[in-house]
Amino acid sequence: MYNYYGAEQVLWVEDGIVGDDTDGHIDDTVRFVNEDTVLTVIEEKKNDENYELLQNNLKQLRQMRLLNGKQLNIIELPMPDAVVYEDQRLPASYANFYIANKSVIVPTYRCSKDDTALKIIQEHFKDKTVIGIDSTEIIWGLGSFHCLSQQEPAV
């Protein structure tokens, strides 16, 4: 792994959120904000289909250790209310933010939790301006700003 990517360690959680068509891309669930701090999404409603899988991810994160033996500093980020399009639950998550040079672009979903999520993210990116942009019409494509920022191969 190190020979190809320069990575000495990989930390892995098992599950992605409901509606994710990628089989669990990490950009919807857990994001590093510095070398030992992660933001991880948590579903507060026990009857929501994301609740158990996100609790399992949280349990796994709590058991992980960095190469220096240090535990992760885990910051919990709420999940937005379910976003459904044509009877399909979409992978709406505040974790699908894009980190730019001077700002962090965060998806919002016309939800009462939007402001809370923006505040939590701003607390952990003190040197950047956190900007929430409504992603309700984007998420039906099964991704948000971090997904949209990914490279496209030349054809």
Backbone hydrogen bonds in HBPLUS format (Angstrom, degrees):
<---DONOR---> <-ACCEPTOR-->    atom                        ^
c    i                          cat <-CA-CA->   ^        H-A-AA   ^      H-
h    n   atom  resd res      DA  || num        DHA   H-A  angle D-A-AA Bond
n    s   type  num  typ     dist DA aas  dist angle  dist       angle   num
A0004-TYR N   A0001-MET O   3.14 MM   3  5.50 135.1  2.35 105.4 116.6     1
A0005-TYR N   A0001-MET O   2.93 MM   4  6.05 171.7  1.94 166.5 169.2     2
A0006-GLY N   A0002-TYR O   2.82 MM   4  4.17 142.3  1.96 116.1 124.0     3
A0020-ASP N   A0017-ILE O   3.18 MM   3  5.80 160.6  2.22 136.0 137.9     4
A0028-ASP N   A0025-HIS O   3.35 MM   3  6.28 169.1  2.37 123.4 125.1     5
A0029-THR N   A0026-ILE O   2.94 MM   3  5.28 157.0  2.00 113.9 121.3     6
A0030-VAL N   A0026-ILE O   3.00 MM   4  5.64 152.4  2.08 150.6 159.3     7
A0041-VAL N   A0029-THR O   2.96 MM  12  5.43 157.0  2.02 152.6 159.9     8
A0031-ARG N   A0039-LEU O   2.87 MM   8  5.26 158.0  1.92 151.4 158.8     9
A0039-LEU N   A0031-ARG O   2.78 MM   8  5.26 161.0  1.82 153.8 157.0    10
A0033-VAL N   A0037-THR O   2.84 MM   4  5.65 164.4  1.87 152.0 153.2    11
A0073-ASN N   A0036-ASP O   2.75 MM  37  5.96 174.0  1.76 166.1 167.5    12
A0038-VAL N   A0073-ASN O   2.90 MM  35  6.31 156.0  1.96 158.9 165.1    13
A0075-ILE N   A0038-VAL O   2.83 MM  37  6.07 165.7  1.85 167.2 171.1    14
A0040-THR N   A0075-ILE O   2.89 MM  35  6.23 159.2  1.93 164.6 168.6    15
A0077-LEU N   A0040-THR O   2.83 MM  37  5.66 158.5  1.88 146.4 145.5    16
A0042-ILE N   A0077-LEU O   2.78 MM  35  5.93 145.0  1.91 157.7 162.3    17
A0079-MET N   A0042-ILE O   3.08 MM  37  5.80 122.6  2.43 150.0 141.8    18
A0048-ASP N   A0045-LYS O   3.09 MM   3  5.48 165.9  2.11 115.7 119.7    19
A0051-TYR N   A0048-ASP O   3.04 MM   3  5.43 154.0  2.11 112.9 120.8    20
A0054-LEU N   A0050-ASN O   3.02 MM   4  6.01 158.5  2.07 156.9 162.7    21
A0055-GLN N   A0051-TYR O   2.93 MM   4  6.15 148.0  2.04 150.0 159.9    22
A0056-ASN N   A0052-GLU O   2.89 MM   4  6.14 150.9  1.97 149.0 157.0    23
A0057-ASN N   A0053-LEU O   3.02 MM   4  6.31 153.2  2.10 140.2 147.0    24
A0058-LEU N   A0054-LEU O   2.96 MM   4  6.17 157.3  2.01 142.3 148.3    25
A0059-LYS N   A0055-GLN O   2.92 MM   4  6.19 157.0  1.98 147.4 153.4    26
A0060-GLN N   A0056-ASN O   2.98 MM   4  6.26 159.0  2.02 150.2 155.7    27
A0061-LEU N   A0057-ASN O   2.88 MM   4  6.18 158.7  1.92 153.0 159.0    28
A0062-ARG N   A0058-LEU O   2.98 MM   4  6.22 155.5  2.04 150.4 156.5    29
A0063-GLN N   A0059-LYS O   3.26 MM   4  6.53 133.7  2.49 139.6 150.8    30
A0063-GLN N   A0060-GLN O   3.13 MM   3  5.23 135.5  2.33  99.0 111.2    31
A0064-MET N   A0061-LEU O   3.19 MM   3  5.21 144.8  2.32  99.4 109.4    32
A0066-LEU N   A0070-LYS O   2.81 MM   4  5.30 168.4  1.82 154.2 157.3    33
A0069-GLY N   A0066-LEU O   2.78 MM   3  5.19 160.3  1.82 122.4 125.6    34
A0090-LEU N   A0083-VAL O   2.83 MM   7  5.62 173.6  1.84 175.3 173.0    35
A0085-TYR N   A0088-GLN O   2.92 MM   3  5.25 159.8  1.96 145.9 147.6    36
A0088-GLN N   A0085-TYR O   2.92 MM   3  5.25 152.5  2.00 112.1 121.2    37
A0092-ALA N   A0090-LEU O   2.84 MM   2  5.67 141.5  1.99 102.2  92.5    38
A0146-HIS N   A0096-ASN O   3.15 MM  50  5.17 154.2  2.22 127.5 126.2    39
A0098-TYR N   A0105-ILE O   2.89 MM   7  5.09 156.3  1.94 142.4 149.3    40
A0105-ILE N   A0098-TYR O   2.82 MM   7  5.09 157.3  1.87 154.3 155.8    41
A0100-ALA N   A0103-SER O   2.77 MM   3  5.15 159.5  1.81 157.2 162.1    42
A0129-THR N   A0102-LYS O   2.98 MM  27  6.38 163.6  2.00 139.8 140.3    43
A0104-VAL N   A0129-THR O   2.91 MM  25  6.20 149.0  2.01 141.4 142.7    44
A0131-ILE N   A0104-VAL O   2.81 MM  27  6.05 169.9  1.82 163.7 165.9    45
A0106-VAL N   A0131-ILE O   2.80 MM  25  5.96 169.3  1.81 151.8 155.5    46
A0133-ILE N   A0106-VAL O   2.90 MM  27  6.18 159.4  1.95 163.8 167.9    47
A0108-THR N   A0133-ILE O   2.93 MM  25  5.64 145.1  2.06 134.9 133.1    48
A0135-SER N   A0108-THR O   2.72 MM  27  5.50 179.1  1.72 153.9 153.5    49
A0114-ASP N   A0111-CYS O   3.14 MM   3  5.51 166.6  2.16 114.0 118.2    50
A0117-ALA N   A0113-LYS O   2.99 MM   4  6.20 167.7  2.00 163.3 166.1    51
A0118-LEU N   A0114-ASP O   2.97 MM   4  6.23 164.1  2.00 156.0 160.5    52
A0119-LYS N   A0115-ASP O   2.98 MM   4  6.12 156.0  2.04 145.3 151.8    53
A0120-ILE N   A0116-THR O   3.00 MM   4  6.27 161.8  2.03 153.6 157.9    54
A0121-ILE N   A0117-ALA O   3.00 MM   4  6.21 168.1  2.01 155.3 158.4    55
A0122-GLN N   A0118-LEU O   2.89 MM   4  6.03 158.2  1.94 147.1 153.6    56
A0123-GLU N   A0119-LYS O   3.01 MM   4  6.23 150.4  2.10 147.1 154.4    57
A0124-HIS N   A0121-ILE O   3.07 MM   3  5.36 143.7  2.21 104.4 114.8    58
A0125-PHE N   A0122-GLN O   3.24 MM   3  5.08 159.6  2.29 101.4 107.5    59
A0128-LYS N   A0125-PHE O   3.06 MM   3  5.50 164.3  2.09 120.5 122.6    60
A0138-ILE N   A0135-SER O   2.99 MM   3  4.96 138.9  2.17  99.2 111.8    61
A0139-ILE N   A0135-SER O   2.89 MM   4  5.91 160.3  1.93 167.4 167.6    62
A0141-GLY N   A0138-ILE O   2.97 MM   3  5.94 168.4  1.98 129.7 133.6    63
A0142-LEU N   A0139-ILE O   2.73 MM   3  5.10 154.1  1.80 121.2 123.7    64
A0148-LEU N   A0144-SER O   2.84 MM   4  6.03 157.7  1.89 156.9 164.6    65
A0149-SER N   A0145-PHE O   3.11 MM   4  6.19 132.0  2.35 139.0 149.6    66
A0149-SER N   A0146-HIS O   3.23 MM   3  5.24 137.0  2.42  96.1 107.6    67
A0150-GLN N   A0147-CYS O   3.26 MM   3  5.66 167.3  2.27 113.2 116.8    68
